[in-house]
Amino acid sequence: MNIMKFETITQTQIAKRAYWIDEISRLSGNFGADSDKVEQTINEEIQLEGLDVLLGHLRLCGAIPIVDPIVKTTISQN
């Protein structure tokens, strides 16, 4: 039997989440300046590392859940 190891989140993604949580906690409160800085930094990460970085950010903020594709869910209709 061939069992695939499925990683929901990698160690690199965990480190990035910790980094961004720390960065977010340090925001100045100036929404315009803060959002420009965050957007620029995220765009640079995407340019260097690809779209997986964007998906990681969306998962961090809760916009995309982390889903295990091996688990099947049945929805019953009443």
N, CA, C and O atoms as a printed pandas DataFrame, in Angstrom:
     atom_number atom_name residue_name chain_id  residue_number  x_coord  y_coord  z_coord
0              1         N          MET        A               1    0.844   -1.178    0.000
1              2        CA          MET        A               1    0.000    0.000    0.000
2              3         C          MET        A               1    0.891    1.242    0.000
3              4         O          MET        A               1    1.773    1.388    0.847
4              5         N          ASN        A               2    0.652    2.117   -0.944
5              6        CA          ASN        A               2    1.412    3.350   -1.050
6              7         C          ASN        A               2    0.629    4.469   -0.354
7              8         O          ASN        A               2   -0.447    4.857   -0.809
8              9         N          ILE        A               3    1.170    4.973    0.735
9             10        CA          ILE        A               3    0.510    6.037    1.483
10            11         C          ILE        A               3    1.224    7.345    1.204
11            12         O          ILE        A               3    2.428    7.473    1.424
12            13         N          MET        A               4    0.460    8.319    0.713
13            14        CA          MET        A               4    1.028    9.638    0.447
14            15         C          MET        A               4    0.983   10.470    1.714
15            16         O          MET        A               4   -0.011   10.470    2.439
16            17         N          LYS        A               5    2.059   11.169    1.969
17            18        CA          LYS        A               5    2.071   12.102    3.083
18            19         C          LYS        A               5    1.492   13.417    2.575
19            20         O          LYS        A               5    1.945   13.959    1.567
20            21         N          PHE        A               6    0.500   13.917    3.277
21            22        CA          PHE        A               6   -0.139   15.166    2.879
22            23         C          PHE        A               6    0.152   16.213    3.939
23            24         O          PHE        A               6   -0.220   16.051    5.101
24            25         N          GLU        A               7    0.814   17.283    3.537
25            26        CA          GLU        A               7    1.097   18.381    4.448
26            27         C          GLU        A               7    0.094   19.486    4.204
27            28         O          GLU        A               7    0.015   20.038    3.107
28            29         N          THR        A               8   -0.668   19.803    5.228
29            30        CA          THR        A               8   -1.633   20.884    5.105
30            31         C          THR        A               8   -0.920   22.219    5.111
31            32         O          THR        A               8   -1.294   23.138    4.383
32            33         N          ILE        A               9    0.107   22.323    5.934
33            34        CA          ILE        A               9    0.887   23.554    6.018
34            35         C          ILE        A               9    2.351   23.166    6.225
35            36         O          ILE        A               9    2.670   22.312    7.053
36            37         N          THR        A              10    3.217   23.796    5.474
37            38        CA          THR        A              10    4.647   23.484    5.560
38            39         C          THR        A              10    5.314   24.307    6.660
39            40         O          THR        A              10    4.745   25.282    7.151
40            41         N          GLN        A              11    6.503   23.912    7.033
41            42        CA          GLN        A              11    7.267   24.658    8.030
42            43         C          GLN        A              11    7.560   26.081    7.535
43            44         O          GLN        A              11    7.557   27.029    8.321
44            45         N          THR        A              12    7.810   26.220    6.246
45            46        CA          THR        A              12    8.046   27.554    5.674
46            47         C          THR        A              12    6.809   28.432    5.833
47            48         O          THR        A              12    6.918   29.606    6.187
48            49         N          GLN        A              13    5.630   27.862    5.571
49            50        CA          GLN        A              13    4.395   28.619    5.714
50            51         C          GLN        A              13    4.142   28.995    7.178
51            52         O          GLN        A              13    3.644   30.084    7.462
52            53         N          ILE        A              14    4.481   28.107    8.095
53            54        CA          ILE        A              14    4.340   28.413    9.523
54            55         C          ILE        A              14    5.233   29.598    9.887
55            56         O          ILE        A              14    4.810   30.512   10.595
56            57         N          ALA        A              15    6.468   29.572    9.397
57            58        CA          ALA        A              15    7.396   30.673    9.672
58            59         C          ALA        A              15    6.888   31.984    9.076
59            60         O          ALA        A              15    6.986   33.036    9.709
60            61         N          LYS        A              16    6.343   31.922    7.853
61            62        CA          LYS        A              16    5.804   33.130    7.220
62            63         C          LYS        A              16    4.620   33.668    7.999
63            64         O          LYS        A              16    4.486   34.881    8.155
64            65         N          ARG        A              17    3.757   32.790    8.491
65            66        CA          ARG        A              17    2.615   33.238    9.292
66            67         C          ARG        A              17    3.092   33.941   10.556
67            68         O          ARG        A              17    2.566   34.992   10.924
68            69         N          ALA        A              18    4.073   33.372   11.208
69            70        CA          ALA        A              18    4.607   33.995   12.421
70            71         C          ALA        A              18    5.183   35.378   12.090
71            72         O          ALA        A              18    4.967   36.344   12.822
72            73         N          TYR        A              19    5.914   35.454   10.981
73            74        CA          TYR        A              19    6.484   36.737   10.547
74            75         C          TYR        A              19    5.379   37.767   10.320
75            76         O          TYR        A              19    5.469   38.892   10.811
76            77         N          TRP        A              20    4.337   37.385    9.576
77            78        CA          TRP        A              20    3.287   38.343    9.235
78            79         C          TRP        A              20    2.448   38.721   10.442
79            80         O          TRP        A              20    2.016   39.869   10.551
80            81         N          ILE        A              21    2.210   37.803   11.336
81            82        CA          ILE        A              21    1.483   38.151   12.559
82            83         C          ILE        A              21    2.275   39.184   13.343
83            84         O          ILE        A              21    1.703   40.133   13.881
84            85         N          ASP        A              22    3.585   39.005   13.408
85            86        CA          ASP        A              22    4.441   39.980   14.084
86            87         C          ASP        A              22    4.398   41.328   13.364
87            88         O          ASP        A              22    4.294   42.375   14.003
88            89         N          GLU        A              23    4.479   41.297   12.023
89            90        CA          GLU        A              23    4.423   42.542   11.243
90            91         C          GLU        A              23    3.096   43.275   11.455
91            92         O          GLU        A              23    3.076   44.492   11.641
92            93         N          ILE        A              24    2.002   42.535   11.427
93            94        CA          ILE        A              24    0.679   43.143   11.587
94            95         C          ILE        A              24    0.556   43.776   12.974
95            96         O          ILE        A              24   -0.060   44.830   13.135
96            97         N          SER        A              25    1.149   43.121   13.968
97            98        CA          SER        A              25    1.056   43.671   15.329
98            99         C          SER        A              25    1.832   44.976   15.475
99           100         O          SER        A              25    1.615   45.720   16.432
100          101         N          ARG        A              26    2.735   45.262   14.535
101          102        CA          ARG        A              26    3.545   46.472   14.600
102          103         C          ARG        A              26    3.033   47.619   13.727
103          104         O          ARG        A              26    3.685   48.660   13.637
104          105         N          LEU        A              27    1.899   47.447   13.096
105          106        CA          LEU        A              27    1.383   48.499   12.222
106          107         C          LEU        A              27    1.184   49.784   13.008
107          108         O          LEU        A              27    0.881   49.765   14.201
108          109         N          SER        A              28    1.360   50.897   12.316
109          110        CA          SER        A              28    1.356   52.208   12.969
110          111         C          SER        A              28   -0.036   52.736   13.285
111          112         O          SER        A              28   -0.188   53.611   14.138
112          113         N          GLY        A              29   -1.037   52.221   12.615
113          114        CA          GLY        A              29   -2.382   52.763   12.779
114          115         C          GLY        A              29   -2.756   53.722   11.656
115          116         O          GLY        A              29   -3.904   54.157   11.566
116          117         N          ASN        A              30   -1.791   54.054   10.801
117          118        CA          ASN        A              30   -2.045   54.892    9.634
118          119         C          ASN        A              30   -2.398   53.956    8.485
119          120         O          ASN        A              30   -1.519   53.416    7.814
120          121         N          PHE        A              31   -3.709   53.773    8.268
121          122        CA          PHE        A              31   -4.165   52.765    7.319
122          123         C          PHE        A              31   -3.543   52.935    5.937
123          124         O          PHE        A              31   -3.104   51.955    5.336
124          125         N          GLY        A              32   -3.501   54.153    5.430
125          126        CA          GLY        A              32   -2.960   54.390    4.091
126          127         C          GLY        A              32   -1.515   53.953    3.972
127          128         O          GLY        A              32   -1.161   53.216    3.051
128          129         N          ALA        A              33   -0.682   54.395    4.886
129          130        CA          ALA        A              33    0.746   54.048    4.840
130          131         C          ALA        A              33    0.956   52.571    5.108
131          132         O          ALA        A              33    1.760   51.919    4.442
132          133         N          ASP        A              34    0.221   52.037    6.100
133          134        CA          ASP        A              34    0.381   50.624    6.443
134          135         C          ASP        A              34   -0.042   49.712    5.303
135          136         O          ASP        A              34    0.653   48.746    4.991
136          137         N          SER        A              35   -1.184   50.013    4.674
137          138        CA          SER        A              35   -1.661   49.143    3.598
138          139         C          SER        A              35   -0.734   49.205    2.389
139          140         O          SER        A              35   -0.521   48.191    1.725
140          141         N          ASP        A              36   -0.181   50.380    2.095
141          142        CA          ASP        A              36    0.778   50.492    0.990
142          143         C          ASP        A              36    2.016   49.647    1.254
143          144         O          ASP        A              36    2.498   48.946    0.364
144          145         N          LYS        A              37    2.529   49.713    2.478
145          146        CA          LYS        A              37    3.720   48.944    2.844
146          147         C          LYS        A              37    3.451   47.441    2.764
147          148         O          LYS        A              37    4.257   46.691    2.213
148          149         N          VAL        A              38    2.320   47.004    3.316
149          150        CA          VAL        A              38    1.976   45.580    3.307
150          151         C          VAL        A              38    1.781   45.099    1.867
151          152         O          VAL        A              38    2.281   44.039    1.491
152          153         N          GLU        A              39    1.059   45.875    1.069
153          154        CA          GLU        A              39    0.826   45.497   -0.329
154          155         C          GLU        A              39    2.144   45.379   -1.094
155          156         O          GLU        A              39    2.339   44.427   -1.850
156          157         N          GLN        A              40    3.029   46.322   -0.904
157          158        CA          GLN        A              40    4.319   46.284   -1.595
158          159         C          GLN        A              40    5.123   45.049   -1.179
159          160         O          GLN        A              40    5.721   44.383   -2.024
160          161         N          THR        A              41    5.138   44.748    0.098
161          162        CA          THR        A              41    5.895   43.599    0.594
162          163         C          THR        A              41    5.312   42.288    0.065
163          164         O          THR        A              41    6.057   41.394   -0.336
164          165         N          ILE        A              42    3.990   42.174    0.063
165          166        CA          ILE        A              42    3.348   40.963   -0.459
166          167         C          ILE        A              42    3.628   40.817   -1.951
167          168         O          ILE        A              42    3.928   39.718   -2.417
168          169         N          ASN        A              43    3.534   41.908   -2.704
169          170        CA          ASN        A              43    3.837   41.848   -4.139
170          171         C          ASN        A              43    5.268   41.396   -4.394
171          172         O          ASN        A              43    5.518   40.623   -5.319
172          173         N          GLU        A              44    6.208   41.869   -3.584
173          174        CA          GLU        A              44    7.602   41.445   -3.728
174          175         C          GLU        A              44    7.747   39.956   -3.435
175          176         O          GLU        A              44    8.470   39.252   -4.141
176          177         N          GLU        A              45    7.060   39.468   -2.390
177          178        CA          GLU        A              45    7.108   38.039   -2.070
178          179         C          GLU        A              45    6.550   37.203   -3.225
179          180         O          GLU        A              45    7.115   36.168   -3.577
180          181         N          ILE        A              46    5.449   37.652   -3.806
181          182        CA          ILE        A              46    4.839   36.923   -4.915
182          183         C          ILE        A              46    5.785   36.885   -6.111
183          184         O          ILE        A              46    5.920   35.847   -6.758
184          185         N          GLN        A              47    6.441   38.005   -6.410
185          186        CA          GLN        A              47    7.401   38.048   -7.519
186          187         C          GLN        A              47    8.551   37.071   -7.298
187          188         O          GLN        A              47    9.008   36.418   -8.237
188          189         N          LEU        A              48    9.012   36.974   -6.062
189          190        CA          LEU        A              48   10.149   36.102   -5.757
190          191         C          LEU        A              48    9.771   34.631   -5.624
191          192         O          LEU        A              48   10.524   33.752   -6.043
192          193         N          GLU        A              49    8.591   34.362   -5.035
193          194        CA          GLU        A              49    8.269   32.987   -4.647
194          195         C          GLU        A              49    7.061   32.390   -5.342
195          196         O          GLU        A              49    6.807   31.193   -5.208
196          197         N          GLY        A              50    6.313   33.190   -6.080
197          198        CA          GLY        A              50    5.184   32.646   -6.826
198          199         C          GLY        A              50    3.848   32.811   -6.115
199          200         O          GLY        A              50    3.767   33.361   -5.017
200          201         N          LEU        A              51    2.812   32.322   -6.770
201          202        CA          LEU        A              51    1.441   32.519   -6.297
202          203         C          LEU        A              51    1.117   31.747   -5.025
203          204         O          LEU        A              51    0.158   32.094   -4.335
204          205         N          ASP        A              52    1.882   30.714   -4.692
205          206        CA          ASP        A              52    1.633   29.991   -3.443
206          207         C          ASP        A              52    1.724   30.924   -2.242
207          208         O          ASP        A              52    1.045   30.717   -1.236
208          209         N          VAL        A              53    2.560   31.948   -2.348
209          210        CA          VAL        A              53    2.685   32.931   -1.273
210          211         C          VAL        A              53    1.350   33.658   -1.085
211          212         O          VAL        A              53    0.909   33.874    0.044
212          213         N          LEU        A              54    0.718   34.030   -2.186
213          214        CA          LEU        A              54   -0.575   34.717   -2.110
214          215         C          LEU        A              54   -1.613   33.816   -1.450
215          216         O          LEU        A              54   -2.372   34.271   -0.595
216          217         N          LEU        A              55   -1.653   32.553   -1.834
217          218        CA          LEU        A              55   -2.600   31.619   -1.221
218          219         C          LEU        A              55   -2.346   31.495    0.277
219          220         O          LEU        A              55   -3.285   31.406    1.067
220          221         N          GLY        A              56   -1.074   31.489    0.662
221          222        CA          GLY        A              56   -0.739   31.444    2.078
222          223         C          GLY        A              56   -1.269   32.652    2.827
223          224         O          GLY        A              56   -1.777   32.521    3.940
224          225         N          HIS        A              57   -1.153   33.838    2.221
225          226        CA          HIS        A              57   -1.669   35.052    2.851
226          227         C          HIS        A              57   -3.191   34.998    2.971
227          228         O          HIS        A              57   -3.753   35.390    3.994
228          229         N          LEU        A              58   -3.844   34.516    1.936
229          230        CA          LEU        A              58   -5.302   34.419    1.987
230          231         C          LEU        A              58   -5.747   33.416    3.043
231          232         O          LEU        A              58   -6.757   33.628    3.715
232          233         N          ARG        A              59   -5.007   32.335    3.192
233          234        CA          ARG        A              59   -5.327   31.365    4.242
234          235         C          ARG        A              59   -5.101   31.971    5.623
235          236         O          ARG        A              59   -5.891   31.745    6.540
236          237         N          LEU        A              60   -4.030   32.735    5.772
237          238        CA          LEU        A              60   -3.726   33.367    7.058
238          239         C          LEU        A              60   -4.858   34.294    7.496
239          240         O          LEU        A              60   -5.223   34.323    8.671
240          241         N          CYS        A              61   -5.405   35.045    6.553
241          242        CA          CYS        A              61   -6.466   35.981    6.927
242          243         C          CYS        A              61   -7.837   35.319    6.940
243          244         O          CYS        A              61   -8.835   35.979    7.231
244          245         N          GLY        A              62   -7.903   34.035    6.631
245          246        CA          GLY        A              62   -9.164   33.311    6.708
246          247         C          GLY        A              62  -10.004   33.361    5.456
247          248         O          GLY        A              62  -11.139   32.885    5.459
248          249         N          ALA        A              63   -9.476   33.925    4.382
249          250        CA          ALA        A              63  -10.244   34.024    3.145
250          251         C          ALA        A              63  -10.339   32.681    2.414
251          252         O          ALA        A              63  -11.300   32.439    1.684
252          253         N          ILE        A              64   -9.354   31.818    2.608
253          254        CA          ILE        A              64   -9.364   30.488    2.002
254          255         C          ILE        A              64   -9.067   29.480    3.106
255          256         O          ILE        A              64   -8.012   29.557    3.736
256          257         N          PRO        A              65   -9.968   28.544    3.352
257          258        CA          PRO        A              65   -9.692   27.546    4.387
258          259         C          PRO        A              65   -8.632   26.554    3.910
259          260         O          PRO        A              65   -8.424   26.384    2.709
260          261         N          ILE        A              66   -7.982   25.917    4.842
261          262        CA          ILE        A              66   -7.036   24.852    4.517
262          263         C          ILE        A              66   -7.855   23.574    4.441
263          264         O          ILE        A              66   -8.474   23.166    5.424
264          265         N          VAL        A              67   -7.860   22.944    3.276
265          266        CA          VAL        A              67   -8.695   21.776    3.047
266          267         C          VAL        A              67   -7.822   20.579    2.736
267          268         O          VAL        A              67   -6.881   20.671    1.947
268          269         N          ASP        A              68   -8.138   19.452    3.360
269          270        CA          ASP        A              68   -7.459   18.198    3.088
270          271         C          ASP        A              68   -8.224   17.509    1.968
271          272         O          ASP        A              68   -9.358   17.082    2.188
272          273         N          PRO        A              69   -7.643   17.382    0.763
273          274        CA          PRO        A              69   -8.391   16.811   -0.355
274          275         C          PRO        A              69   -8.673   15.327   -0.201
275          276         O          PRO        A              69   -9.481   14.780   -0.952
276          277         N          ILE        A              70   -8.031   14.661    0.751
277          278        CA          ILE        A              70   -8.241   13.227    0.956
278          279         C          ILE        A              70   -9.540   12.993    1.716
279          280         O          ILE        A              70  -10.200   11.972    1.518
280          281         N          VAL        A              71   -9.912   13.930    2.585
281          282        CA          VAL        A              71  -11.118   13.781    3.384
282          283         C          VAL        A              71  -12.349   14.111    2.533
283          284         O          VAL        A              71  -12.421   15.169    1.908
284          285         N          LYS        A              72  -13.291   13.209    2.524
285          286        CA          LYS        A              72  -14.522   13.429    1.753
286          287         C          LYS        A              72  -15.636   13.839    2.723
287          288         O          LYS        A              72  -15.774   13.247    3.794
288          289         N          THR        A              73  -16.412   14.826    2.360
289          290        CA          THR        A              73  -17.513   15.297    3.199
290          291         C          THR        A              73  -18.818   15.051    2.474
291          292         O          THR        A              73  -18.961   15.370    1.294
292          293         N          THR        A              74  -19.763   14.481    3.190
293          294        CA          THR        A              74  -21.089   14.258    2.629
294          295         C          THR        A              74  -22.052   15.262    3.219
295          296         O          THR        A              74  -22.141   15.399    4.439
296          297         N          ILE        A              75  -22.763   15.957    2.377
297          298        CA          ILE        A              75  -23.739   16.942    2.827
298          299         C          ILE        A              75  -25.121   16.321    2.650
299          300         O          ILE        A              75  -25.521   15.982    1.537
300          301         N          SER        A              76  -25.847   16.175    3.759
301          302        CA          SER        A              76  -27.190   15.604    3.647
302          303         C          SER        A              76  -28.208   16.722    3.474
303          304         O          SER        A              76  -28.105   17.770    4.111
304          305         N          GLN        A              77  -29.162   16.498    2.635
305          306        CA          GLN        A              77  -30.212   17.487    2.416
306          307         C          GLN        A              77  -31.457   16.999    3.118
307          308         O          GLN        A              77  -31.833   15.836    2.970
308          309         N          ASN        A              78  -32.101   17.857    3.874
309          310        CA          ASN        A              78  -33.337   17.486    4.582
310          311         C          ASN        A              78  -34.539   17.893    3.799
311          312         O          ASN        A              78  -35.667   17.664    4.235
